[in-house]
């Protein structure tokens, strides 16, 4: 059973369908209590950081999510905004606290002087280089392409948390890993065969 957290800011239909294709049994939920019966958790998300955190707090999902991950040790897969929300804080349209599950901050791409022709948001396919050995990367070639849509990126204070990197006006964090937490800035559900393989690996943990 995989709980896909619905807080009004995710492409939930495609994520649910991709997880089903990968052999999982996902269910959408906005009820924090449902995390207790879930074996795994997916935190998706598209949109602004502050709004995402606001929705999680309003429902009490932020507290239950921390409990499930830190105390229950349930595998968590964060996707796009879902990855950014794991950080301690974000500087998107101000300064806002995050879930604090990863020692990191979320910052906007800042390469305009060096690469004025690069557009923000970063939208499209980019190669992802693996920095660690991870069960999530099993059966996937290093430097395979994945699909990104984002204007902000995660900056980890601890280099060992960076599981994969990509390049857009400079190297940035494409995936993070810490204990039972894994997250990607790219969208595996939109990344065809390699994205689906990554979700299969998550289901098979």
C-alpha contacts under 8 A as a table, 3 or more apart, distances in Angstrom:
res1	aa1	res2	aa2	distance
1	X	24	X	7.10
1	X	25	X	5.04
1	X	26	X	5.82
1	X	27	X	7.35
1	X	37	X	7.79
1	X	38	X	5.26
1	X	39	X	5.40
1	X	40	X	6.56
2	X	24	X	6.96
2	X	25	X	5.84
2	X	26	X	4.37
2	X	27	X	6.21
2	X	38	X	5.61
2	X	39	X	5.98
2	X	40	X	4.72
2	X	41	X	5.45
2	X	42	X	7.10
3	X	26	X	5.83
3	X	27	X	5.33
3	X	28	X	6.07
3	X	29	X	6.55
3	X	34	X	7.40
3	X	35	X	6.53
3	X	38	X	5.64
3	X	39	X	7.76
3	X	40	X	6.30
3	X	41	X	4.77
3	X	42	X	6.14
4	X	12	X	7.71
4	X	16	X	7.49
4	X	26	X	6.50
4	X	27	X	5.93
4	X	28	X	4.84
4	X	29	X	6.21
4	X	41	X	6.00
4	X	42	X	4.73
4	X	43	X	6.22
4	X	44	X	7.39
5	X	28	X	6.06
5	X	29	X	5.29
5	X	30	X	6.00
5	X	41	X	7.44
5	X	42	X	6.28
5	X	43	X	5.47
5	X	44	X	7.00
6	X	9	X	7.23
6	X	10	X	7.00
6	X	12	X	7.35
6	X	28	X	6.06
6	X	29	X	5.33
6	X	30	X	4.93
7	X	10	X	7.44
7	X	30	X	6.06
7	X	52	X	7.33
7	X	55	X	5.91
7	X	56	X	6.38
8	X	55	X	7.66
9	X	44	X	7.71
9	X	45	X	5.06
9	X	46	X	5.37
9	X	47	X	6.43
9	X	52	X	6.82
10	X	44	X	5.44
10	X	45	X	4.08
10	X	46	X	5.22
11	X	14	X	6.07
11	X	15	X	6.54
11	X	44	X	7.39
11	X	45	X	6.99
11	X	46	X	7.18
12	X	15	X	5.14
12	X	16	X	5.99
12	X	28	X	7.70
12	X	44	X	7.54
13	X	16	X	5.27
13	X	17	X	6.14
14	X	17	X	5.09
14	X	18	X	6.03
14	X	189	X	6.49
14	X	190	X	7.98
15	X	18	X	5.11
15	X	19	X	6.17
15	X	189	X	5.59
16	X	19	X	5.20
16	X	20	X	6.22
16	X	26	X	6.03
16	X	27	X	7.33
16	X	28	X	7.74
17	X	20	X	5.11
17	X	21	X	6.20
18	X	21	X	5.00
18	X	22	X	6.15
18	X	189	X	5.69
18	X	196	X	6.65
18	X	199	X	7.65
19	X	22	X	4.88
19	X	23	X	6.44
19	X	24	X	5.30
19	X	25	X	7.20
19	X	26	X	6.53
19	X	196	X	7.89
19	X	199	X	6.42
19	X	200	X	7.51
19	X	203	X	7.83
20	X	23	X	5.15
20	X	24	X	4.93
20	X	25	X	6.01
20	X	26	X	6.70
21	X	24	X	7.28
21	X	196	X	7.87
22	X	196	X	6.36
22	X	197	X	7.36
22	X	199	X	6.11
22	X	200	X	4.64
22	X	203	X	7.09
23	X	200	X	6.75
23	X	203	X	6.85
24	X	200	X	7.84
24	X	203	X	5.70
29	X	32	X	7.79
29	X	34	X	6.95
30	X	59	X	7.54
30	X	61	X	7.69
31	X	34	X	5.66
31	X	35	X	7.84
31	X	59	X	7.41
31	X	61	X	7.28
32	X	35	X	5.82
32	X	59	X	7.19
32	X	60	X	6.44
32	X	61	X	4.85
32	X	64	X	5.78
32	X	65	X	7.50
33	X	36	X	5.81
33	X	37	X	7.92
33	X	64	X	7.35
34	X	37	X	5.68
34	X	38	X	6.60
35	X	38	X	5.08
35	X	41	X	7.44
35	X	64	X	7.11
35	X	65	X	7.20
35	X	68	X	6.71
36	X	68	X	6.97
38	X	41	X	6.84
39	X	74	X	6.33
39	X	75	X	7.55
40	X	74	X	5.65
40	X	75	X	5.10
40	X	76	X	6.20
41	X	74	X	7.14
41	X	75	X	6.26
41	X	76	X	4.83
41	X	77	X	6.31
42	X	76	X	5.75
42	X	77	X	4.75
42	X	78	X	5.84
42	X	79	X	7.65
43	X	76	X	7.33
43	X	77	X	6.17
43	X	78	X	4.66
43	X	79	X	6.23
43	X	82	X	5.02
43	X	83	X	7.68
44	X	78	X	5.81
44	X	79	X	4.69
44	X	80	X	6.61
44	X	81	X	6.60
44	X	82	X	4.70
44	X	83	X	7.82
45	X	52	X	7.69
45	X	79	X	6.45
45	X	80	X	6.00
45	X	81	X	4.55
45	X	82	X	4.98
46	X	80	X	6.73
46	X	81	X	5.44
46	X	82	X	7.87
47	X	51	X	7.75
47	X	52	X	7.36
47	X	81	X	6.76
48	X	51	X	5.56
48	X	52	X	6.28
48	X	81	X	7.67
48	X	92	X	7.37
49	X	52	X	5.14
49	X	53	X	6.28
49	X	81	X	6.90
49	X	84	X	7.46
49	X	85	X	6.69
49	X	90	X	7.01
49	X	92	X	6.67
49	X	96	X	7.86
50	X	53	X	5.27
50	X	54	X	6.11
50	X	92	X	7.62
50	X	96	X	6.26
51	X	54	X	4.99
51	X	55	X	6.30
52	X	55	X	5.33
52	X	56	X	6.39
52	X	85	X	7.67
53	X	56	X	5.09
53	X	57	X	6.15
53	X	62	X	7.88
53	X	85	X	7.07
53	X	98	X	6.65
53	X	99	X	7.89
54	X	57	X	5.23
54	X	58	X	6.13
55	X	58	X	5.16
55	X	59	X	6.57
56	X	59	X	5.64
56	X	60	X	6.19
56	X	61	X	5.01
56	X	62	X	5.24
57	X	60	X	4.94
57	X	61	X	6.12
57	X	62	X	5.51
57	X	63	X	7.71
58	X	61	X	7.66
59	X	62	X	7.85
60	X	63	X	5.70
60	X	64	X	6.69
61	X	64	X	5.19
61	X	65	X	5.80
62	X	65	X	5.18
62	X	66	X	6.31
62	X	99	X	6.84
63	X	66	X	5.32
63	X	67	X	6.33
64	X	67	X	5.01
64	X	68	X	6.07
65	X	68	X	5.14
65	X	69	X	6.14
66	X	69	X	5.25
66	X	70	X	5.68
66	X	71	X	7.66
66	X	99	X	7.59
66	X	101	X	7.56
67	X	70	X	5.38
67	X	71	X	5.17
67	X	72	X	6.35
68	X	71	X	5.78
68	X	72	X	4.50
68	X	73	X	6.30
68	X	74	X	5.95
69	X	72	X	5.51
69	X	73	X	4.74
69	X	74	X	5.10
69	X	75	X	6.88
69	X	76	X	6.80
69	X	180	X	7.29
69	X	181	X	7.62
70	X	73	X	5.44
70	X	74	X	7.87
73	X	180	X	6.25
74	X	180	X	6.50
75	X	180	X	4.77
75	X	181	X	5.97
75	X	182	X	7.72
76	X	180	X	6.36
76	X	181	X	4.97
76	X	182	X	6.09
76	X	183	X	7.72
77	X	181	X	6.43
77	X	182	X	5.04
77	X	183	X	5.13
77	X	184	X	7.87
77	X	202	X	7.86
78	X	81	X	7.75
78	X	82	X	4.57
78	X	83	X	4.53
78	X	86	X	7.83
78	X	181	X	7.98
78	X	182	X	6.40
78	X	183	X	4.16
78	X	184	X	6.26
79	X	82	X	4.68
79	X	83	X	5.18
79	X	183	X	5.72
79	X	184	X	5.17
79	X	185	X	6.02
79	X	186	X	6.86
79	X	187	X	6.29
79	X	188	X	7.88
80	X	83	X	5.25
80	X	84	X	6.67
80	X	149	X	7.88
80	X	150	X	7.53
80	X	183	X	7.86
80	X	184	X	6.07
80	X	185	X	4.28
80	X	186	X	5.79
80	X	187	X	6.46
81	X	84	X	4.95
81	X	85	X	6.13
81	X	185	X	7.41
82	X	85	X	5.28
82	X	86	X	6.86
82	X	183	X	7.61
83	X	86	X	5.54
83	X	87	X	7.60
83	X	183	X	5.18
83	X	184	X	6.03
83	X	185	X	6.25
84	X	87	X	5.69
84	X	90	X	7.84
84	X	106	X	6.33
84	X	153	X	7.27
84	X	154	X	6.15
84	X	185	X	7.77
85	X	88	X	7.89
85	X	89	X	7.96
85	X	98	X	5.26
85	X	99	X	5.93
85	X	100	X	7.97
86	X	98	X	6.15
86	X	99	X	5.02
86	X	100	X	5.69
86	X	101	X	5.15
86	X	102	X	5.69
87	X	90	X	7.42
87	X	98	X	5.44
87	X	99	X	6.10
87	X	100	X	5.02
87	X	101	X	6.12
87	X	102	X	4.92
87	X	103	X	6.09
87	X	104	X	4.88
87	X	105	X	5.57
87	X	106	X	6.97
87	X	154	X	7.54
88	X	97	X	5.74
88	X	98	X	4.79
88	X	99	X	6.11
88	X	100	X	4.01
88	X	101	X	7.04
88	X	102	X	6.51
88	X	103	X	6.04
88	X	104	X	5.74
88	X	105	X	5.93
89	X	95	X	6.87
89	X	96	X	5.42
89	X	97	X	4.20
89	X	98	X	4.85
89	X	100	X	7.40
89	X	104	X	7.24
89	X	105	X	5.12
89	X	106	X	6.39
90	X	94	X	7.73
90	X	95	X	5.65
90	X	96	X	5.32
90	X	97	X	6.47
90	X	98	X	6.95
90	X	105	X	5.56
90	X	106	X	4.39
90	X	107	X	6.39
91	X	94	X	5.18
91	X	95	X	4.55
91	X	96	X	6.60
91	X	105	X	7.77
91	X	106	X	6.12
91	X	107	X	5.64
91	X	108	X	7.51
92	X	95	X	6.61
92	X	96	X	7.73
92	X	106	X	7.49
92	X	107	X	6.89
92	X	108	X	7.11
92	X	152	X	7.61
97	X	100	X	7.63
100	X	103	X	6.72
102	X	156	X	7.78
102	X	178	X	7.80
103	X	156	X	6.17
103	X	157	X	5.94
103	X	158	X	7.00
104	X	154	X	6.51
104	X	155	X	5.44
104	X	156	X	4.19
104	X	157	X	5.48
104	X	158	X	7.83
105	X	154	X	5.75
105	X	155	X	5.27
105	X	156	X	6.56
105	X	157	X	7.95
106	X	152	X	6.38
106	X	153	X	5.49
106	X	154	X	4.53
106	X	155	X	6.02
107	X	152	X	5.32
107	X	153	X	5.57
107	X	154	X	6.47
107	X	155	X	7.06
108	X	151	X	5.96
108	X	152	X	4.15
108	X	153	X	6.25
109	X	120	X	7.54
109	X	151	X	6.30
109	X	152	X	5.84
109	X	153	X	6.95
111	X	114	X	5.45
111	X	115	X	5.73
111	X	116	X	7.36
111	X	169	X	5.85
111	X	170	X	7.88
112	X	115	X	5.25
112	X	116	X	4.67
112	X	117	X	7.88
112	X	118	X	7.56
113	X	116	X	5.83
114	X	169	X	7.83
115	X	118	X	5.70
115	X	169	X	6.35
116	X	119	X	7.83
118	X	169	X	7.27
119	X	122	X	6.36
120	X	123	X	7.81
120	X	150	X	7.69
120	X	151	X	5.64
121	X	149	X	6.57
121	X	150	X	5.17
121	X	151	X	4.27
122	X	148	X	6.69
122	X	149	X	5.57
122	X	150	X	5.36
122	X	151	X	5.98
122	X	168	X	7.58
123	X	147	X	7.56
123	X	148	X	5.40
123	X	149	X	4.45
123	X	150	X	6.71
124	X	147	X	5.41
124	X	148	X	5.34
124	X	149	X	6.68
125	X	145	X	5.79
125	X	146	X	5.33
125	X	147	X	4.49
125	X	148	X	6.19
126	X	144	X	7.94
126	X	145	X	5.00
126	X	146	X	5.64
126	X	147	X	6.56
126	X	148	X	7.26
126	X	166	X	6.78
126	X	167	X	7.45
127	X	143	X	4.87
127	X	144	X	5.17
127	X	145	X	4.17
127	X	146	X	6.40
127	X	166	X	6.06
127	X	167	X	7.69
128	X	142	X	6.97
128	X	143	X	4.62
128	X	144	X	5.72
128	X	145	X	6.05
128	X	146	X	6.83
128	X	164	X	6.38
128	X	165	X	5.62
128	X	166	X	4.85
128	X	174	X	6.89
129	X	142	X	5.54
129	X	143	X	4.53
129	X	144	X	7.44
129	X	164	X	5.39
129	X	165	X	5.29
129	X	166	X	6.25
130	X	133	X	7.49
130	X	137	X	7.99
130	X	142	X	5.93
130	X	143	X	7.16
130	X	163	X	6.15
130	X	164	X	4.32
130	X	165	X	6.61
131	X	162	X	6.89
131	X	163	X	5.14
131	X	164	X	5.06
131	X	165	X	7.24
132	X	162	X	8.00
132	X	163	X	5.45
132	X	164	X	7.26
133	X	137	X	7.25
134	X	137	X	5.43
134	X	138	X	7.00
134	X	163	X	7.95
135	X	138	X	5.29
135	X	201	X	6.57
135	X	205	X	7.72
136	X	198	X	5.47
136	X	199	X	7.75
136	X	201	X	5.23
136	X	202	X	6.20
137	X	140	X	5.46
137	X	141	X	7.95
137	X	198	X	6.38
137	X	201	X	7.56
138	X	198	X	7.70
138	X	201	X	7.02
139	X	197	X	7.26
140	X	144	X	7.30
140	X	194	X	6.14
140	X	197	X	7.25
140	X	198	X	7.74
141	X	144	X	5.69
144	X	194	X	7.52
145	X	191	X	7.66
146	X	186	X	6.29
146	X	187	X	7.14
146	X	188	X	7.00
146	X	190	X	7.95
146	X	191	X	5.08
146	X	194	X	7.56
146	X	195	X	7.01
147	X	186	X	5.46
147	X	187	X	5.68
147	X	188	X	7.26
147	X	190	X	6.31
147	X	191	X	5.30
148	X	185	X	6.92
148	X	186	X	4.47
148	X	187	X	6.16
149	X	186	X	7.00
149	X	187	X	7.91
150	X	153	X	7.43
150	X	185	X	7.84
153	X	172	X	6.94
153	X	173	X	6.89
153	X	185	X	7.45
154	X	172	X	7.57
154	X	173	X	6.08
155	X	172	X	7.60
155	X	173	X	6.81
156	X	159	X	6.31
156	X	161	X	6.82
156	X	162	X	7.02
156	X	173	X	7.91
158	X	161	X	5.78
158	X	162	X	7.76
159	X	162	X	5.62
160	X	163	X	7.54
161	X	176	X	5.46
161	X	177	X	5.40
161	X	178	X	6.04
162	X	165	X	7.35
162	X	173	X	6.31
162	X	174	X	7.87
162	X	175	X	6.23
162	X	176	X	4.70
162	X	177	X	6.51
163	X	173	X	7.85
163	X	174	X	7.58
163	X	175	X	5.16
163	X	176	X	4.70
163	X	177	X	5.61
164	X	173	X	6.26
164	X	174	X	5.24
164	X	175	X	4.83
164	X	176	X	6.80
165	X	171	X	6.49
165	X	172	X	5.60
165	X	173	X	4.63
165	X	174	X	4.56
165	X	175	X	6.66
166	X	171	X	5.63
166	X	172	X	5.60
166	X	173	X	6.49
166	X	174	X	5.68
167	X	170	X	5.13
167	X	171	X	4.30
167	X	172	X	5.99
168	X	171	X	6.41
168	X	172	X	7.31
173	X	176	X	7.27
173	X	185	X	7.53
174	X	184	X	5.71
174	X	185	X	5.09
174	X	186	X	6.67
175	X	182	X	7.32
175	X	183	X	5.47
175	X	184	X	4.19
175	X	185	X	6.06
175	X	186	X	8.00
176	X	181	X	7.90
176	X	182	X	5.68
176	X	183	X	5.36
176	X	184	X	6.55
177	X	180	X	7.71
177	X	181	X	5.62
177	X	182	X	4.48
177	X	183	X	6.67
178	X	181	X	5.06
178	X	182	X	6.52
184	X	187	X	7.12
184	X	188	X	7.92
187	X	190	X	5.41
187	X	191	X	6.29
187	X	195	X	7.40
188	X	191	X	4.89
188	X	192	X	7.43
188	X	194	X	7.48
188	X	195	X	3.86
188	X	196	X	6.35
188	X	198	X	7.01
188	X	199	X	7.16
189	X	192	X	7.04
189	X	195	X	5.86
189	X	196	X	6.39
189	X	199	X	7.95
190	X	195	X	6.90
191	X	194	X	6.32
191	X	195	X	4.60
191	X	196	X	7.18
192	X	195	X	5.45
192	X	196	X	6.10
193	X	196	X	5.20
193	X	197	X	6.08
194	X	197	X	4.93
194	X	198	X	6.22
195	X	198	X	5.11
195	X	199	X	6.45
196	X	199	X	5.05
196	X	200	X	6.15
197	X	200	X	4.89
197	X	201	X	6.22
198	X	201	X	5.07
198	X	202	X	6.38
199	X	202	X	4.92
199	X	203	X	6.25
200	X	203	X	5.07
200	X	204	X	6.13
201	X	204	X	5.03
201	X	205	X	6.31
202	X	205	X	5.42
